[in-house]
Amino acid sequence: MIIVMKKGSTQKDVDKVLNFLEKNGLSGHVSKGVRITVIGGIGTDTPLVKERVEELSEVEKVIPILKPYKLVSREAQPENTVIDIDGIKIGGNEIVTIAGPCAIESEEQLMTTAASLKKAGVKILRASAYKPRTSPYAFQGMEEDGLKLLAKVKEEFGLAVETEVMDTRRVELVSKYVDVLRIGARNMQNFNLLKEVGKVDKPIILKRGISATIEEFLLAAEYILKEGNKQVILCERGIRTFETSTRNTIDITSVPVVKAASHLPIIVDPSHAAGRKELVGPIAKAAVAVGADGLLIEVHCDPENALCDGKQALTPGEFSKLMVDLRKIASAIGRKM
């Protein structure tokens, strides 16, 4: 249920409602908006509990949540969530581009790419220190040595950095080095991992699973919010269909559908959707036009010799040209990049 507090409610009033929920076996999640404060009552409630909550003098009204996802829903929070990453805000008017190589391969590769992205105006660098690969013989990443290089990028270039975390045992380690943790498509329903990142005070990029419905996608986010971490950025990266002309099939409609259903920001990864760099630009432009809050784009200083996903990576020059076009589209719809 969603509990709407009366205007002018104090922290003491909120605490009273939270204590009532706890006594009745529910947990309360507070969301303070500009005009009102709402509390999400999560758990198995009954008509009697709902009726008793409505009778509390501090409560304006109670709204039942019919959707299976509660905390991520628009009912729980009508206003958009804006995630702040070192002053970079995702979910507001600015469309944020996160760019970098698929995997960290060497210090030279990462530093060269980071320098070019800094010149292009990028504020957040993406690069994976751990790589989930279909083949056990493929390059698996530089692991902690790669994390240390990300920390060096942050220090030398002033960029925020993000990377993928794959294992509950490495969440604490990865959190020490980066500003944002990414949950890859293969781990969208790794529920133990979702619970673990839900306990850290770091923004989380959650990618949609390769066969996940939007409801399953939002329920995965619910796992993270339920543990207390409200800093979730959803990421559409294409789903597996019968079509083989692209690596995945981009579900561009997921952006407006998710925005209608949830207050969480959503970004788009055109690189993994396309699998071919000549398609990255058109998909990125469509994503901006349809209302995405950001883009996750693979850029490599030497794609032909990349150890991972070189076919879908843009060169720094190609990326800079694309950004010029994307800014025009953003401006046309009243946003900025």
C-alpha positions in Angstrom: 0.0 0.0 0.0 1.0 3.6 -0.5 0.4 5.8 2.5 0.2 9.5 1.7 1.0 11.7 4.7 -0.8 14.9 5.4 0.8 18.2 4.4 3.1 19.5 7.1 3.8 16.1 8.6 6.8 16.0 10.8 9.5 13.3 11.2 7.7 12.3 14.4 4.5 11.7 12.4 6.4 9.6 9.8 8.1 7.5 12.6 4.7 6.8 14.2 3.4 5.3 10.9 6.6 3.4 10.4 6.3 1.9 13.9 2.7 0.9 13.3 3.7 -0.9 10.0 6.5 -2.7 11.8 4.2 -3.9 14.5 1.9 -5.3 11.9 4.6 -7.2 10.0 5.2 -4.7 7.2 8.3 -2.7 6.3 8.0 1.0 5.5 9.9 2.8 2.7 9.8 6.6 2.9 9.8 8.9 -0.1 9.9 12.6 0.5 8.7 14.7 -2.5 8.7 18.4 -2.9 5.0 18.7 -1.8 4.2 15.4 0.0 5.7 12.5 1.9 4.6 9.0 1.0 5.4 5.7 2.7 5.4 2.4 0.9 4.0 -0.3 3.1 5.6 -3.5 1.9 4.6 -7.0 3.0 1.4 -9.0 3.3 -1.3 -6.6 4.5 -5.0 -7.1 5.1 -8.1 -5.0 4.7 -8.1 -4.5 8.5 -4.5 -3.2 8.5 -5.3 -0.9 5.6 -8.4 0.4 7.5 -6.4 1.0 10.7 -3.7 2.9 8.8 -6.3 5.1 7.2 -7.6 6.0 10.7 -4.2 7.4 11.8 -4.5 11.1 12.2 -1.2 11.8 10.4 -2.4 10.0 7.2 -4.2 11.7 4.3 -5.1 8.6 2.4 -4.0 5.0 1.6 -3.7 3.7 -2.0 -3.4 0.0 -2.7 -0.7 -1.0 -5.2 -2.0 -3.6 -7.6 1.3 -4.2 -9.5 3.7 -6.9 -8.3 6.5 -4.4 -8.1 5.9 -1.9 -5.3 8.8 0.4 -4.6 9.8 1.1 -8.2 6.2 1.9 -9.3 4.9 5.4 -10.1 2.2 4.8 -7.5 4.9 4.6 -4.8 6.7 7.7 -6.1 5.0 9.9 -8.7 8.1 12.1 -9.2 11.1 11.0 -11.2 14.1 9.6 -9.3 17.3 11.5 -10.1 20.6 9.7 -9.4 23.5 11.9 -8.5 27.0 10.5 -9.4 29.7 13.0 -8.4 27.4 15.9 -9.4 26.3 14.2 -12.6 22.6 13.7 -12.5 20.8 10.9 -14.4 17.0 11.1 -14.6 16.8 14.9 -15.0 16.8 17.1 -18.0 20.3 16.2 -19.1 20.9 13.0 -21.1 24.1 11.5 -19.8 26.4 9.5 -22.0 28.5 6.8 -20.3 31.2 5.5 -22.7 34.3 3.4 -22.8 35.7 0.0 -23.8 33.9 -3.2 -23.2 36.8 -4.6 -21.2 40.0 -3.2 -19.6 42.8 -4.8 -21.6 45.9 -2.7 -20.5 46.8 0.6 -18.9 47.7 2.1 -22.3 44.4 1.1 -23.8 42.3 2.4 -21.0 44.2 5.7 -20.5 44.2 6.5 -24.2 40.5 5.9 -24.5 39.8 7.8 -21.3 41.7 10.8 -22.6 39.8 11.0 -25.8 36.4 10.6 -24.1 37.3 13.4 -21.7 37.9 15.7 -24.7 34.5 14.6 -26.2 32.7 15.8 -23.0 32.1 12.4 -21.4 31.8 12.5 -17.6 31.4 8.8 -16.8 33.7 6.1 -18.2 32.5 2.5 -18.5 34.9 -0.5 -18.6 34.7 -4.0 -17.2 37.4 -5.5 -15.0 35.5 -8.8 -14.9 33.9 -10.2 -18.1 31.2 -12.8 -18.2 32.0 -14.7 -21.4 30.1 -17.5 -23.2 33.3 -19.4 -23.8 35.5 -20.2 -20.8 38.5 -19.7 -23.0 37.7 -16.1 -23.9 39.3 -13.2 -22.2 37.9 -12.9 -18.7 39.1 -9.4 -17.7 42.0 -8.0 -15.6 40.1 -8.4 -12.4 41.5 -6.3 -9.5 44.3 -5.0 -11.6 41.7 -3.6 -13.9 39.8 -2.0 -10.9 43.0 -0.2 -9.9 43.3 1.2 -13.4 39.8 2.5 -13.1 40.8 4.3 -9.9 43.8 5.8 -11.8 41.5 7.0 -14.6 39.3 8.8 -11.9 42.4 10.4 -10.3 44.0 11.5 -13.6 41.0 12.6 -15.6 38.4 13.4 -13.0 35.9 11.0 -14.6 33.4 9.0 -12.7 33.9 5.3 -13.4 31.6 2.3 -13.5 32.2 -1.4 -14.0 30.4 -4.7 -13.9 30.1 -6.9 -10.7 29.3 -10.5 -11.2 29.8 -12.2 -7.8 28.4 -11.5 -4.4 31.9 -12.1 -3.0 33.3 -9.2 -5.0 30.7 -6.6 -4.3 32.7 -5.0 -1.5 35.9 -5.1 -3.4 34.5 -3.5 -6.6 32.7 -0.9 -4.5 36.0 0.3 -3.2 37.3 1.3 -6.6 34.3 2.6 -8.7 31.4 5.1 -8.4 28.8 2.9 -10.1 28.2 -0.9 -10.1 26.7 -2.5 -13.2 24.6 -5.7 -13.1 24.9 -7.3 -16.6 22.0 -8.9 -18.5 23.1 -12.4 -17.6 22.8 -11.6 -13.9 19.5 -9.6 -13.9 17.9 -12.5 -12.1 20.8 -13.4 -9.9 18.7 -12.6 -6.8 21.5 -13.0 -4.3 23.6 -10.5 -6.2 20.7 -8.1 -6.5 20.2 -8.3 -2.7 23.9 -7.7 -2.1 24.2 -4.6 -4.2 21.0 -3.4 -2.6 23.0 -3.1 0.6 25.7 -0.8 -0.8 25.6 3.0 -1.0 26.4 3.2 -4.7 24.3 3.8 -7.8 23.5 0.5 -9.7 23.0 0.2 -13.4 20.7 -2.8 -13.9 20.6 -4.2 -17.4 17.6 -6.0 -18.8 18.0 -9.7 -19.2 18.2 -11.2 -22.7 14.7 -12.8 -22.4 13.2 -10.7 -19.6 9.8 -9.1 -19.8 9.5 -5.5 -18.5 7.6 -6.8 -15.5 10.5 -9.1 -14.7 12.9 -6.3 -15.3 11.2 -4.0 -12.8 10.9 -6.8 -10.3 14.6 -7.3 -10.5 15.0 -3.6 -9.6 12.5 -4.1 -6.7 15.0 -6.6 -5.1 17.6 -3.8 -4.9 15.3 -1.1 -3.6 13.8 -3.5 -1.0 17.3 -3.8 0.5 17.5 -0.1 0.9 19.4 1.1 -2.2 17.2 3.5 -4.2 19.9 4.5 -6.6 19.0 2.2 -9.5 19.4 3.1 -13.2 17.6 0.7 -15.5 19.3 -0.1 -18.8 17.6 -1.4 -22.0 20.2 -3.4 -24.1 18.1 -5.5 -26.4 16.4 -8.8 -26.0 16.8 -12.2 -27.8 14.3 -12.8 -30.5 14.1 -14.9 -33.7 15.9 -12.1 -35.6 19.6 -12.7 -36.4 20.5 -9.6 -38.3 21.6 -7.9 -35.1 23.2 -9.2 -31.9 20.0 -8.5 -30.0 16.7 -6.9 -30.8 16.4 -3.4 -29.3 13.1 -2.9 -27.6 12.9 0.9 -28.0 9.3 1.0 -26.7 10.6 -0.2 -23.3 11.8 3.4 -22.6 8.3 5.0 -22.6 6.7 1.9 -21.2 9.1 1.9 -18.2 8.8 5.6 -17.7 5.1 5.3 -17.4 5.3 2.4 -14.9 8.3 3.5 -12.9 10.0 6.5 -11.4 13.5 5.1 -12.0 15.7 6.5 -14.8 16.3 4.4 -17.9 19.2 4.5 -20.2 19.9 2.5 -23.5 22.9 0.5 -24.5 22.9 0.6 -28.4 26.2 -1.2 -28.6 25.1 -4.6 -27.2 21.7 -4.3 -29.0 23.4 -3.8 -32.4 26.5 -5.9 -32.2 27.7 -3.9 -35.3 29.1 -0.4 -34.9 27.4 1.0 -38.0 24.0 0.5 -36.2 25.1 2.1 -32.9 24.4 5.6 -34.1 20.9 5.1 -35.4 19.8 3.2 -32.3 21.4 5.9 -30.1 19.5 8.6 -31.9 16.2 6.7 -31.6 16.9 6.3 -27.9 17.4 10.0 -27.3 14.3 10.8 -29.4 12.1 8.4 -27.4 13.1 9.8 -24.0 16.0 7.8 -22.7 17.8 9.4 -19.7 21.2 8.3 -21.0 23.3 6.1 -23.3 25.9 3.4 -22.6 28.2 3.3 -25.6 31.3 1.2 -26.3 34.3 3.2 -27.5 37.8 1.7 -28.0 41.0 3.4 -29.1 41.8 0.4 -31.4 38.6 -1.7 -32.0 40.2 -3.9 -34.7 42.5 -5.4 -32.0 40.1 -5.3 -29.1 40.0 -8.5 -26.9 36.2 -8.2 -26.5 33.3 -6.9 -28.7 35.5 -4.9 -31.1 32.9 -5.1 -33.9 30.4 -3.0 -31.9 32.9 -0.5 -30.6 33.2 3.1 -32.0 36.6 4.8 -32.4 37.0 8.0 -30.4 36.6 10.0 -33.7 33.3 8.2 -34.6 32.0 8.7 -31.1 32.7 12.5 -31.2 30.8 12.8 -34.5 27.9 10.9 -33.2 27.7 13.2 -30.1 27.3 16.2 -32.4 24.1 14.7 -33.9 22.8 13.4 -30.6 23.0 16.9 -29.1 20.9 18.3 -31.9 18.2 15.7 -31.3 18.3 16.4 -27.5 17.9 20.1 -28.1 15.0 19.4 -30.4 13.0 17.7 -27.7 13.9 20.2 -25.0 16.8 18.4 -23.3 20.5 18.7 -23.3 23.6 16.5 -23.5 
